[in-house]
Amino acid sequence: MGIVYRATCPKCDYEEQFCLGRGLGGNNLLWCIGDLSKTEQIEVRKMHENRQIASFSVEKKLVECRHCHTPDKLKDKTIITITNHHGQNFIFGDYCNDCGRKLHIYDGEQHKDTDKIACPICKELFLIINKEGVWD
């Protein structure tokens, strides 16, 4: 089960809901790759067909594009980590769909670093992030 969070800015009107964590669909790798770029989907399918995948993890994470200058630069995004039989990790979904640059991923189930996220609108105060529910 994933957790629904609501982020609000104490200064301006910014408010956003984020669904983070793992849902029930995260057990089926090929079902989850629809959020990836077409190039990444092809890479994952090749790895799957060639039986190169020892394990994988699918999780919605809070990400921020620190290069785009739009209010929606902070979002939840599906990040897939694949480990091959040699122990190498491959991360998919960690690039911005708009500018193509690497995303900053706020990591960790406790979301300890989320108390340091500046408001994407006013940029003056840190967001207040509260648990709001669960999703699956």
Buried (B, 14 or more C-beta within 10 A) or exposed (E): EBBBBBBBBEEBEBEBEBBBBBBEEBEEBEEBBEBBBEEBBEBBEEBBEEEBBEEBBBBBBBBBBEBBEEEEBBBBBBBBBBBBEEEEEBBBBBBBBEBEEBBBBBBEEEBEEBEEBBBBBEEEEBBBBEEBEEBE
